[in-house]
Amino acid sequence: MGWKNNYKKAFKNKLKNSKSVNISYFEPLPYFILWEREHKQVNEWNEETLMREIKLYQTKILSFKTIHQIPEEFNEQVEVKFMEDEIVEKFTGLPAISNFQATYNYFLKKMGKYKALVMLFSITKFTYYTTSKFWQIYMNSFSSYDVEKTNFKRIFLVMRRTSFESIENLLKKLIILVGKNEIDQYRHHMLIEEIIEGGEDLTFHWARMLEQIIESSFESISFESRYGKPYEGYSQDETLDSPFGDPDQDNFDKFFEQTHTLVINDEVNEAFNFFGLTKMTEPSDFKKTYRHFAKKFHPDVNSNESSASEMKKINIYKQIIEDYFDRYNIT
């Protein structure tokens, strides 16, 4: 990503005296989300602790609603359906701020209070990290901005949908982790923490989508600054005139899918490169390579402080490659 950072620095310096484009001049921040895991004793994950932690994260999330300006059309509350329309959740801020009351009520009826609280904590924690990173990157990239401009609206739209899709995937993952059996805070301590940290892996794709749409916005701003008009493919009339379901929604859907496909392809290439492989690699050969990496960096055999984070990266790339094999029926 070095060329992108150099490009942005040169571009910002060139436009530093421009009044039509408002860009901040801070050093670029990492898009990667540094997730901090919760570590508590076996007897600490009771309902009282869970509710206290959820409230703490919710308070932090709500603070983002009061300090940032957003486009006018996003001030309205929106309802989003999850789990094949069984959950209708309300969102009151960007990219996906909610107290997830409907989600909690749904799992409360299905699984009981304790499981519902653990799952709510997981979703809330994921929302905190993504919301925090979104505004951190956005404010570091653009300052004194006109949020009604198409370039900026596109950022909100893309990351809102990305967040909704991530939440849907997280819900499905949590249901599998929770299972049908009762969860005991003493006997299932490791499982509880795995549920709470369930959103960590999903932040990888989320962050890559954020990086892609921010870079796309820089390129669009550069085009507009150079030629005095927006790039036609991203014009207000074509993509963002009515983002809440009017005819132009189809154009935004196309733009989103193109962005999503571009990011997925980048992730796949990066994953194969990480293991020193190519897309021509057979699944059986990939499994051998993965086992070699896993043995080398697994925390049980490698006491290095970085081994845990390296193992997490290995497993993220492993999942990306396995999804690629499944997508194209490569066996």
Residue pairs with C-beta under 8 A, 6 or more apart in sequence:
1 211
4 215
5 28
7 218
8 28
8 218
11 218
11 222
12 23
12 25
15 21
15 23
15 225
16 25
18 225
20 225
21 221
21 224
21 225
22 142
22 143
22 144
22 145
22 146
23 141
23 142
23 143
23 221
24 139
24 140
24 141
24 142
24 143
26 140
28 140
29 136
29 137
29 140
31 133
31 137
31 207
31 208
31 210
31 211
32 204
32 207
33 129
33 130
33 133
33 203
33 206
33 207
35 129
35 197
35 200
35 203
37 193
37 197
37 200
38 53
38 125
38 193
38 196
38 197
39 193
40 49
42 185
42 186
42 189
43 185
43 186
45 118
45 185
45 189
45 192
45 193
46 185
47 113
47 114
47 117
50 114
50 117
50 118
50 120
50 121
51 117
53 121
54 117
54 120
54 121
54 124
57 121
57 124
57 125
57 127
57 128
58 99
58 124
60 128
60 132
61 93
61 97
61 124
61 127
61 128
61 131
62 93
62 97
64 93
64 97
64 131
64 132
64 135
65 92
65 93
65 97
68 135
68 138
68 139
69 147
70 93
70 94
70 147
70 156
71 147
71 148
71 152
71 153
71 156
72 148
73 153
73 243
73 244
74 94
74 156
74 160
77 90
77 91
77 92
78 90
78 91
78 244
79 88
79 89
79 90
79 91
80 88
80 89
80 91
80 164
81 87
81 88
81 89
82 88
82 89
82 103
82 167
82 168
82 171
83 106
83 168
83 171
83 172
86 106
87 102
87 103
87 106
87 171
88 102
89 98
89 100
89 101
89 102
89 103
90 98
90 101
90 102
91 97
91 98
92 98
93 131
94 134
94 156
94 159
94 160
95 130
95 131
95 134
95 156
95 159
95 160
95 162
95 163
96 127
96 130
96 131
96 160
96 163
96 164
96 167
97 127
97 131
98 127
100 120
100 123
100 124
100 127
103 119
103 120
103 123
103 171
104 116
104 117
104 119
104 120
107 115
107 116
107 119
107 120
108 116
111 119
111 178
112 182
114 183
114 185
115 178
115 183
118 178
118 183
118 192
118 195
118 196
119 171
119 174
119 178
119 195
121 196
122 170
122 174
122 195
122 196
122 197
122 198
122 199
123 167
123 170
123 171
123 174
123 199
125 196
125 197
125 199
126 166
126 167
126 170
126 198
126 199
126 200
126 202
126 203
127 163
127 167
129 199
129 203
130 163
130 166
130 203
130 206
133 203
133 207
133 210
134 159
134 210
137 210
137 214
138 155
138 214
141 214
141 218
142 152
145 152
146 152
147 153
150 220
150 230
150 234
150 235
150 236
150 239
150 240
151 217
151 220
151 221
151 224
151 230
151 234
152 217
153 240
153 243
154 213
154 216
154 217
154 234
154 239
154 240
154 255
155 213
155 214
155 217
157 240
157 243
157 252
157 256
158 209
158 213
158 255
158 256
158 259
159 209
159 210
159 213
161 256
162 205
162 206
162 209
162 210
162 260
163 206
166 199
166 202
166 205
166 206
169 202
170 198
170 199
170 202
173 198
173 202
174 195
174 198
177 191
177 194
177 195
177 198
178 195
183 191
183 192
185 192
200 312
201 312
201 315
201 316
201 319
204 267
204 316
205 263
205 267
208 263
208 266
208 267
209 259
209 260
209 263
212 259
212 262
212 263
212 266
213 259
216 259
220 230
220 231
220 234
223 230
223 231
224 230
224 231
230 236
232 238
233 239
234 255
237 248
238 248
238 251
239 248
239 251
239 252
239 255
240 248
240 252
241 248
242 248
242 249
243 249
243 252
267 320
268 279
268 320
268 321
268 324
269 279
270 317
271 317
271 318
271 320
271 321
271 324
272 278
272 279
272 281
272 321
274 313
274 314
274 317
275 286
275 289
275 290
275 293
275 317
275 321
276 289
277 285
277 286
277 289
279 324
281 289
283 325
283 330
283 331
286 321
286 325
290 314
290 318
293 314
294 311
294 314
295 301
296 302
297 307
297 310
297 311
297 314
298 307
298 311
299 307
299 308
299 311
324 330
325 331
